Amino acid sequence: MNTMTLDGYTAVIRYNPETDEFRGEIQGLNGGADFYGKNPEELRREFKASLDFFVAMCEKHGRPVRKPASGKFVVRLPPELHQAATTVAQAEGISLNALMERAIRHELRDAAA
């Protein structure tokens, strides 16, 4: 995954061959904010401008900048994977939720490496 980080915010970066430019979309905000650039330097500059504008608008309207996560989400799995995960969790004496949390932490650690 192509990402760029600025001031603790992460943007996912995608290239559009039709326009020959990159588009960044800032993640985790309480609304949408994107930016464009032809090269990394321009992309970073536009990331900062877009983020600064978004933060200023949130402050002006008394809204939080980040969208708070509830800590809950629904995961749909094939029944055989659900059963296998349940069996592993029971064998380890932990909840299915604890097993999923461990698996997600593992994947996030690997993605950051």
One Martini backbone bead per residue (centre of mass of N, CA, C, O) as a GRO file, in nm:
protein
  113
    1MET     BB    1   0.097   0.036   0.023
    2ASN     BB    2   0.049   0.375  -0.048
    3THR     BB    3   0.198   0.616   0.169
    4MET     BB    4   0.148   0.921   0.365
    5THR     BB    5   0.301   1.125   0.623
    6LEU     BB    6   0.148   1.390   0.840
    7ASP     BB    7   0.116   1.483   1.152
    8GLY     BB    8  -0.025   1.182   1.203
    9TYR     BB    9  -0.118   1.153   0.908
   10THR     BB   10  -0.277   0.943   0.659
   11ALA     BB   11  -0.221   0.866   0.313
   12VAL     BB   12  -0.352   0.749   0.023
   13ILE     BB   13  -0.179   0.651  -0.275
   14ARG     BB   14  -0.257   0.727  -0.622
   15TYR     BB   15  -0.235   0.647  -0.963
   16ASN     BB   16  -0.308   0.841  -1.269
   17PRO     BB   17  -0.253   0.783  -1.602
   18GLU     BB   18  -0.449   0.990  -1.741
   19THR     BB   19  -0.317   1.250  -1.564
   20ASP     BB   20  -0.032   1.213  -1.440
   21GLU     BB   21  -0.119   1.163  -1.124
   22PHE     BB   22  -0.154   1.208  -0.784
   23ARG     BB   23  -0.361   1.071  -0.517
   24GLY     BB   24  -0.475   1.185  -0.202
   25GLU     BB   25  -0.614   1.026   0.101
   26ILE     BB   26  -0.727   1.110   0.399
   27GLN     BB   27  -0.733   0.940   0.695
   28GLY     BB   28  -0.968   0.953   0.971
   29LEU     BB   29  -1.170   1.162   0.906
   30ASN     BB   30  -1.454   1.395   0.949
   31GLY     BB   31  -1.409   1.353   0.637
   32GLY     BB   32  -1.305   1.484   0.330
   33ALA     BB   33  -0.955   1.460   0.195
   34ASP     BB   34  -0.770   1.582  -0.082
   35PHE     BB   35  -0.492   1.537  -0.323
   36TYR     BB   36  -0.247   1.668  -0.565
   37GLY     BB   37   0.033   1.532  -0.775
   38LYS     BB   38   0.332   1.484  -0.978
   39ASN     BB   39   0.508   1.475  -0.711
   40PRO     BB   40   0.627   1.441  -0.400
   41GLU     BB   41   0.657   1.743  -0.334
   42GLU     BB   42   0.373   1.830  -0.424
   43LEU     BB   43   0.217   1.630  -0.249
   44ARG     BB   44   0.312   1.735   0.029
   45ARG     BB   45   0.212   2.025  -0.005
   46GLU     BB   46  -0.091   1.944  -0.054
   47PHE     BB   47  -0.134   1.793   0.203
   48LYS     BB   48  -0.090   2.032   0.394
   49ALA     BB   49  -0.309   2.216   0.274
   50SER     BB   50  -0.549   2.024   0.315
   51LEU     BB   51  -0.517   1.979   0.619
   52ASP     BB   52  -0.526   2.274   0.712
   53PHE     BB   53  -0.808   2.329   0.600
   54PHE     BB   54  -0.963   2.111   0.753
   55VAL     BB   55  -0.890   2.202   1.039
   56ALA     BB   56  -1.005   2.490   1.016
   57MET     BB   57  -1.300   2.402   0.961
   58CYS     BB   58  -1.340   2.246   1.222
   59GLU     BB   59  -1.285   2.478   1.414
   60LYS     BB   60  -1.503   2.673   1.305
   61HIS     BB   61  -1.741   2.429   1.356
   62GLY     BB   62  -1.677   2.238   1.607
   63ARG     BB   63  -1.514   1.989   1.494
   64PRO     BB   64  -1.374   1.704   1.467
   65VAL     BB   65  -1.116   1.580   1.285
   66ARG     BB   66  -1.159   1.302   1.387
   67LYS     BB   67  -1.285   0.990   1.353
   68PRO     BB   68  -1.432   0.802   1.569
   69ALA     BB   69  -1.385   0.493   1.699
   70SER     BB   70  -1.583   0.232   1.835
   71GLY     BB   71  -1.460  -0.082   1.819
   72LYS     BB   72  -1.668  -0.169   1.589
   73PHE     BB   73  -1.720  -0.456   1.363
   74VAL     BB   74  -1.805  -0.630   1.077
   75VAL     BB   75  -1.741  -0.976   0.996
   76ARG     BB   76  -1.711  -1.167   0.700
   77LEU     BB   77  -1.719  -1.524   0.678
   78PRO     BB   78  -1.658  -1.818   0.614
   79PRO     BB   79  -1.777  -2.075   0.792
   80GLU     BB   80  -1.504  -2.238   0.812
   81LEU     BB   81  -1.340  -2.000   0.933
   82HIS     BB   82  -1.512  -1.946   1.177
   83GLN     BB   83  -1.481  -2.230   1.301
   84ALA     BB   84  -1.173  -2.234   1.320
   85ALA     BB   85  -1.146  -1.983   1.503
   86THR     BB   86  -1.317  -2.090   1.736
   87THR     BB   87  -1.141  -2.337   1.797
   88VAL     BB   88  -0.879  -2.186   1.862
   89ALA     BB   89  -0.988  -2.010   2.089
   90GLN     BB   90  -1.080  -2.241   2.271
   91ALA     BB   91  -0.799  -2.383   2.291
   92GLU     BB   92  -0.671  -2.103   2.419
   93GLY     BB   93  -0.886  -1.957   2.613
   94ILE     BB   94  -1.030  -1.752   2.415
   95SER     BB   95  -1.172  -1.524   2.245
   96LEU     BB   96  -1.261  -1.436   1.936
   97ASN     BB   97  -1.188  -1.141   1.973
   98ALA     BB   98  -0.893  -1.188   2.068
   99LEU     BB   99  -0.802  -1.331   1.811
  100MET     BB  100  -0.864  -1.096   1.614
  101GLU     BB  101  -0.685  -0.887   1.747
  102ARG     BB  102  -0.421  -1.042   1.709
  103ALA     BB  103  -0.436  -1.063   1.399
  104ILE     BB  104  -0.444  -0.759   1.341
  105ARG     BB  105  -0.183  -0.679   1.481
  106HIS     BB  106  -0.006  -0.855   1.304
  107GLU     BB  107  -0.076  -0.721   1.030
  108LEU     BB  108   0.008  -0.431   1.111
  109ARG     BB  109   0.301  -0.493   1.172
  110ASP     BB  110   0.369  -0.602   0.886
  111ALA     BB  111   0.282  -0.339   0.730
  112ALA     BB  112   0.500  -0.149   0.881
  113ALA     BB  113   0.769  -0.309   0.778
   0.00000   0.00000   0.00000
